């Protein structure tokens, strides 16, 4: 399941640089997470780094993008394979 940044975001800028998949970017008014790139840090870390550093706890799981641990790992492998091919 990808993560989602809610409207509680205060634009503190701490989540974007810690994302190993470059899934976080500034949206029209708050940061947003690209569900095609978000693996909840599976393959990189034990915990989602954006969730760990967020001071207002505004990054829940996105119910619109439900994925199993194995699906997240497969996404991680596809993303890292694409990066290594570049």
N, C-alpha and C positions, 0 to 999 in steps of 0.2 A: 504494500500500500504506500503510495507516495504521501508526502507530507503536504501541508497547506498552511500558509501564513494568513492569519485572520486579521480583521480590521482593528484588532487591539495592538497591532504593530506600531511601534513608536519610531521607526526608521533610525534605529541606533547604529546601523551599519556593521554589526558584529557577526551576523549570520553569513553574509555573502562570501567573505574571504575564507571561511572555514569549510565550505562545501567542497568536497573532493571531486564532485562530478560537474561543477559549474552549473548547477541546476537553479541557483538563486540569482535573480536580477531585480533591478528596480522596475516596478510597474508604474502605472499612471499616478498612484498616490502612495502606495506602500510596496514593500518587497513582495515578490511572487516566486513560486517554485514551479519549475517545468516538470510535470509528472513523467515525461518521457525520459528525463535525466535523473530523477530522484530515485535512489535505491535505499533511502533511510540509512545510508552509509554502510549497508551490507557489503562486505568485501573489503571495506577500508577500516572500519572501526566497530567496536562493540555497541556503541550508542550513536544515534544521529547527532552529529556535531552541532547543527543549528539549534536543536532542542536544548542541548547542553549549555550553550552560551547565551541563549535568549533570556534577557532580564525580565520579560513580562509574560513568559509562558504562553505565547500566542501561536505555537506551531503544533497543532494536533495532526493525527492521521487524517488523510483525505478520504472520506467515505465514497467519493465518486471514482476513486482509483484503488480498488481493493486488489492487493497482490500478496501471494504467499511468500514465505522466506525463499523458497526455491526460485520463484519468478523474479524476485529482487536480485538474487544471485546471478541468474541468467542475464538480467539487464546489466548488472555490473560487468559481467564477462564480455558482453557485446560492446559496452561503452569503452572498456579498457582495450579491447581488440581493435576498435576503430581508432583509438588514440595512438596505439603502437604502430598502426599501419601508416599513419601520417608522417 
